[in-house]
Amino acid sequence: MLYGYLAYFDAQEAFLQALRRLKGEGYRHLEALTPNPVEGVEAVLGGDGRIPWVAFLLGVLGAGLGLFLQVYTTLDYPHNAGGKPLLGWPAFIPVTFELTILTITVGIFLYLLYVNGLPLSAHPAVEAKGYGRLLVDRYGIFVYASDPRFHPEGTKALLEALGAEVEEVRRA
């Protein structure tokens, strides 16, 4: 069963132009494979604007949980510590801060795993013959067959017209 096409490019500029053209044609299920960071890929493929909001909400959750646990513990098990007030909020700041940071880091880590579809035991593209060169000196675009605009002959012809060497990737 056809999983998609892996298109290889020798030059970074041709790779970026092809990526822009594919996005302009309406392709949405694309993956950019590069041996080094390429400026402009995120602008073409688009970033995930939800990450800062998820981090903010996780921070609010962590701070609220930290304060709740300390207030609950203090009210449930009150004890007089040198005549200090029962709910002395300055004492709650360190634990609240640490729990906020912990909640954000663990939550964002799990969220990014989910968004990126990880852990993935083996992507079928890894079995492609030219995949090893993508890790060294070539640039690649993987077009998934699940893309609504994907047509086996049309997509392959478009990629070849953009100057790519195209390889079929089949699911094992």
N, C-alpha and C positions, 0 to 999 in steps of 0.2 A: 504494500500500500504506500502510495506517495505521501511523504511527510512534508516536503517542500523543496525549494531550490536554494543551493548555496552558490552565490555569485562571487567570484574572485576578481579583485582589482589590484593592479601593480602600483598605481599612484593614488595618493591621498585625495587629490583634487577630483579625479574621476570618480572616486568612491563617494565623495560628498555630493557631487552633481547627480550621480545616480540615485542617491538617497533622497535628494530633493525632488527629483523627477518621479520616483515611485510614490512619495507622499503626495505630490501634485496629482498623480493619476488616481489617487484614492486608496492606495494600499495602507492598511493599518497594522497588520500583524507582521512586523519586521523586527529584525534583530541585527545590530551592527556589531561586527567582530573585528577588533583591531589589536595589533600588537603593542600599541602605545596610545595614550590619550590623544584624541583628535578634537581640536577646537571646532565647534559648530555642530557636532552630532546631537547634543542635547537640545539645541535650538530647533533642529529639524525634527527629531523624534518627539520632542516635548518632554518636559520634566513632570514630576508628580507634585502638584501644588498642595496636596493634602498632607504631606509630611509635617510641615510646620504646625498645622492645626492639630494633627494627632499628637505631636509633642506637647503642645500647649495644654490640650485636654488631659493628657497623662500627667503633666505637672500639676494641674489643678487637683486631679484625683489623688496624687501622691501627697500633696500638701494637706488636703482635706483629711486623708487617712491618717497622716502623722499627727495632726492636731486632735482629731477625734480620739485616737488611741490614748494620747497623753491626758486629755481632759477626762475621758472615761475612767482611766486608771486612777487619776487623782481624786475624782469624786467618789469612786467606788471604794478605794482604799486610802482615805485621807490620813495624813500624818503631819504633825507640826514639826517643821525643820527650822529651828532657830527663830520662830516667830514670823517667818515669811508668809506672804499671803498664799492661800490654798491654790488659786489659779494664777500663779506668777508667770505670765506669758513669756518674759525674756528667757526663762529656762527651757521653754518649748522650741525655741528657734533652731538650735543645732540639729535636733532629731527631725524636725519638720523639713529642714533644708536637705538633710541626707536622704530622707525617704522620698522627697520630691525628685532628686537627681537619680536615685536608684530606680524609681518607677519609670522615669523618662527613658533611661538607657536600656533597661530590660524590655520595656514596651516597644520602643522604636526598633530594637534588634528583632523582636518577634514579628512586628509589623512588616519590616523589610523582607524577612524570610517569606512571609505570606505573599506579599506583593510580587516578589520576584519568582514565585513558584518553587522555592527551595525547601527542603533539600531535594534535588533531582538526582537520582542515582546515575543515570546516563542519558544524555541528550543524543538523539540519533545523528546529529550533525558531527559529533565527535568521530564517528565511523567513516566519514567522508575521506576520500583519498588525499585531497589537498588541505585538509584541516590543519595539519601540522605546520604548514607554512603561514597560516594565519597568526600563529603564535610568534612568528619570527619577523617576516618582512612583507606580508601581503595584507590587504584589507578585504573584508567580506561583508556581504549582506545576505542574511537568511530570510527568505520569504516563505512563510508558512502556507501550506495548502489549505488551511482552515480560513484564510483570509477571504472575505466575500468577493473581492475583485480577482481572486486567483483563477486563472484558466491555464491549464498545462501548456498548451502551445503558445498562447498569447503572452503569458508571463515570461516564458523562456525566450521568445523572440524579442520582447522588450529589453530584457537583461542583456542579451547578446548585442542588441542595437546600441546599448549604452557602453559597450566595450568590455563586457565582462566575460570571463570564462565560467560557464554555468555547469554545475554538477547536480544531478538528481540525488535527493536523500530519501531513502525508503526506510520505513519503520520495520524493524526486525520482527 
